[in-house]
């Protein structure tokens, strides 16, 4: 959808024109600004946006509040992966190599049982996983997506202490997992849960349980 909605908003004592876009259009702007070799400034200028406005949309996307579109086809996705991998090899690989040299040097100088020694040992233990993004463009450079997904659960952990018993806690964990999975697949959690519970009540076969998973749900 390329259409924009022109509306008038009242701010304090004056009225001013304020342009609003549907979420899918905002997501397209953000997705365009994330392409290799593209700058925020040029995307903002192309679409008549202020740079700070586009930056705020990118922040919403990082927070999971704006769902970005998937690549239109396999060829586009492969090209994006290759471009991202090339950028990482050019800019990130030298930094990681320097960091590894620094790590090896200081681990040899610091007592193993000291707080700093333990911290350096922790980094070394997961080093192979840390640099995996340098060899596969499909892998995200950090785990912020997962962190955003579990934030509501972490905030609610004190409430979960009062689940009553182990079975209640397990049921809560299952429900929370389904809800967060729905969010990852841009599925309305409430609509999904209602549809799934109705299907179960109506005798949905257990051997077809995969049909009820969030990624197979269709409104």
N, C-alpha and C positions, 0 to 999 in steps of 0.2 A: 504494500500500500504506500504509494508515494504522495498521497494528498496530505496537506497540512490543514489544521483547523485554526482559523483566525478567530480569536475571541477578545473581548475587552475585560480586563480585570481591574478592580478598584483597589488601589494601594494608598492607604492613608487618605489624603485629601484630594488626590488627583487621579484621573483615569488615564490609562496608557494602553496602547496596543501590546498584546502579549501572545506570542506564537506558541502553540502546543502541538506536539506530535503524539500519535498513538505509540504504545510501547514497542511494537514491532519495528516502527521506523527508527525510534531511538536506538534500538538494539542493532539495527543495520548500520547506523552512524558509528557506533562503538566498534562493531566488527570490522568496518572499513578502516578505522583508525589503528587497528591492531595488526594490519597486514604488514609484512616485512617491507622496509623502505618507505613507509608512509608516515607522515608526521601528523600530530594532532592539529597543528596550525592549518595545514593545507586542507584537511577534511572539514574543519570548522568553517574555513573561508568558502569552500565549495558549496556548502549547504546553508550558508548565511547564519552560522552559529557563532556565539562568542566562545573563545577558547576555554574559558573557565567553565562555561556551561557543558561543553563536551567532556571536559575533565571530570565534572561532577557525575555525568552519565557513566563514564568509565569506572568511577568509584562505586556506583550502584551495581554495575555488572560484577565487580570484584566481590561485593557483599552478597551476591546472589539474588539481588532484588530486580535485576533486569536480565532476562534469559536471552542469550545470544543465539542467532540462527546457526544451524549446522551448515557446513559446506553443501552446495547444491548437488555435487556429484563426486564420484570417487577420484576423478582426475583432478578436480579443484582441491580436494582434501590432500591428495598426494603431493601436489605442488606446494601447498601451504606447509606440509610437514618437511619437505625437502628444503624450502627456503628458511624455515625456522632452524633446522639442523645446521645449515650452512652458516647462519648468523651466530649460532652458539659456538661452532668450531672456530670462527674467526675472532669472536670477542670474549667468549666465556672460557674456552679451553686454556688460553694462556694464564688467565687469572687463577683457574683451578690448579694448574701446574705449579704456579708460584706458591699457592697456599699449601700444596702438598710438601713442597720443599721446606717451607716454614714449619710445618707440622712435624716433619721428621727431625729437623734441626732442634726444635725446642723440646720434643719428647726425650731426646737424649740428654738434655741438660736439667730437666726437672725431675724431682723425686716422684716415683710412680704412685706412692700413697698420698701425696699431697693433694689438696683440692684441685689445683691447676693440673697436676699430673693425671688425676682421674678424669677431668674434663677433656684433656687432650686424648686420653685413651678412648673415651666415648666417641669422639670424632673419628678416630682411626678405625674403630670397630665398624662404623657405618659408612666408611669412606667409599666403598664400591657402590653403595646405593646412592650416595650423594652425587657422584659423577655419572650416573647412568643416563641422565638427561643429555649428556654430550654425545651419546651414540644412538639415540632414538628420538626423533623430532616429535613423536606422538606423546611423549611423556612430559607432563607439566614440570616446570622448574621448581615448584614448591607444592606444599600440600594445603594451600589456603582454601581450596574448594572443599576439602574434607573438614577443615577447621570450621568453616562457615556452617557446614551441615550439622556438626555436632554442637554448635554453640547453644542452641535452644535446649538441648539435652543437658549440657553442662550447667546451664543456668537453673535447670529444674531438678538437679540432682538431690537437693535437700528434700524436695517434695517426694522424690522416689524412695527416700528412707522410710516413708510411712506407707509403703505398698502393702504391708500387713504380713506377707509371708513370701517365700521364694517363688511360688507359682505366680503370685500377683506381680512380682518384679519382672519375671520372665515375660509375662503377657504385656506389661508396660513396655519392655524393651522391644518386643516384636512389633507392637503398634508404632512406637517411635521410629523404628527402622523402616517400616512401610511408608510412614508419612514423609520421612526425609528422602526416600527413594522416589516417591511421587514428585517431590520438588525438583529432583535432579532431571526427571523426564518431563517437566512442565505439565504435570497432571494435577488437577484439583484434588487434594487429599480427601476432603469431605465427600465429594462426588464418588471418588474411587472406593472409599470404605463403604458407603451406602450401597453401591452397585455390587461390591464383593459380598457383603453380608446377605443381601437379597439372593444372590446366586447360590450361596451356601445353604440358606434356608430352603430354597427351591430344589435342593438335591443335586447340586453340582458334583460330578464324580471326582473322587479323590485322585484317581489316576490321571486327571486332566487339570491338576492344580496349577500347572504352569500357565494355563490360560488366564488365571486370575492374578498374575503378578503385574505390578504397576506398568512395566514396559509393554505389556500386551493389552492394556486397557484402552478402550476407545469410547469417547463420550457418546 
